[in-house]
């Protein structure tokens, strides 16, 4: 079962509690026994929730992300310049401007 960090806003007591994700979080502080002042906090966790992609999943994810970046680069010249490098981007733009004359 996952472990959750809790805070009582009345007495500022923090504690950890573990219960099923389907269960309701506690609403009574074990320190001051007040009801309605308890909040479940978001914590960093153990790192076991990190997903590592490999093989086909990794390739598909990278293709998807590359497509999104390509769309952003077509819509925004600053993104395009960031991808190419600003010096190279300006060099290409200068060459294109010379050809237009």
C-alpha positions as CSV (number, residue, x, y, z in Angstrom):
1,X,0.0,0.0,0.0
2,X,1.2,3.5,-0.7
3,X,2.4,5.8,2.0
4,X,0.9,9.3,2.2
5,X,2.1,12.4,4.0
6,X,-0.6,14.5,5.8
7,X,-0.7,17.9,7.5
8,X,-3.1,19.3,10.0
9,X,-3.7,23.0,9.3
10,X,-4.8,23.6,12.9
11,X,-1.8,22.3,14.8
12,X,0.7,22.0,11.9
13,X,1.3,18.3,12.8
14,X,2.7,16.2,9.9
15,X,2.5,12.5,9.8
16,X,2.7,9.6,7.4
17,X,-0.1,7.1,6.9
18,X,-0.5,4.1,4.6
19,X,-3.7,3.0,3.1
20,X,-5.2,1.9,-0.3
21,X,-5.6,4.5,-3.0
22,X,-9.3,3.6,-3.1
23,X,-9.7,4.4,0.6
24,X,-10.7,7.9,1.8
25,X,-7.9,9.9,3.4
26,X,-8.1,10.5,7.2
27,X,-10.0,13.6,8.3
28,X,-9.0,13.6,12.0
29,X,-5.6,14.7,13.2
30,X,-3.9,12.1,15.5
31,X,-2.2,15.0,17.4
32,X,-5.1,17.4,18.2
33,X,-8.1,15.1,17.3
34,X,-9.6,18.0,15.3
35,X,-11.8,17.0,12.3
36,X,-11.8,18.8,9.0
37,X,-8.3,20.4,9.1
38,X,-6.3,17.5,7.6
39,X,-4.8,17.7,4.1
40,X,-3.0,14.9,2.2
41,X,0.2,16.4,0.8
42,X,1.9,15.6,-2.5
43,X,5.4,14.1,-1.9
44,X,8.3,13.1,-4.1
45,X,7.9,9.4,-3.5
46,X,10.5,6.6,-3.9
47,X,11.1,6.9,-7.6
48,X,9.6,3.6,-8.4
49,X,6.9,5.3,-10.4
50,X,9.4,6.3,-13.1
51,X,8.7,4.5,-16.4
52,X,11.6,3.6,-18.6
53,X,10.9,3.1,-22.2
54,X,12.9,0.7,-24.3
55,X,12.7,-0.8,-27.8
56,X,9.6,-0.1,-29.9
57,X,7.9,2.0,-27.1
58,X,11.0,4.3,-26.9
59,X,11.2,4.7,-30.7
60,X,7.4,5.5,-30.9
61,X,7.7,8.0,-28.1
62,X,10.7,9.7,-29.7
63,X,9.0,9.9,-33.1
64,X,5.9,11.4,-31.5
65,X,7.9,14.0,-29.5
66,X,10.0,14.9,-32.7
67,X,6.8,15.4,-34.6
68,X,5.5,17.8,-31.9
69,X,8.8,19.8,-31.9
70,X,8.7,19.9,-35.7
71,X,5.2,21.4,-35.7
72,X,6.2,24.0,-33.1
73,X,9.3,24.9,-35.2
74,X,7.0,25.5,-38.2
75,X,4.7,27.7,-36.2
76,X,7.3,29.7,-34.3
77,X,10.6,31.0,-35.8
78,X,12.1,31.4,-32.3
79,X,11.7,27.6,-31.7
80,X,13.2,27.0,-35.1
81,X,16.2,29.3,-34.3
82,X,16.6,27.5,-31.0
83,X,16.8,24.1,-32.7
84,X,19.3,25.2,-35.4
85,X,21.3,27.6,-33.3
86,X,20.7,31.3,-33.6
87,X,23.9,32.0,-35.6
88,X,23.1,29.3,-38.2
89,X,19.5,30.4,-38.4
90,X,20.5,34.0,-39.1
91,X,23.1,32.8,-41.7
92,X,20.4,30.8,-43.5
93,X,18.0,33.8,-43.3
94,X,20.6,36.1,-44.7
95,X,21.3,33.7,-47.6
96,X,17.6,33.4,-48.4
97,X,17.2,37.2,-48.3
98,X,20.1,37.6,-50.8
99,X,18.5,35.1,-53.2
100,X,15.2,37.1,-53.1
101,X,16.9,40.3,-54.3
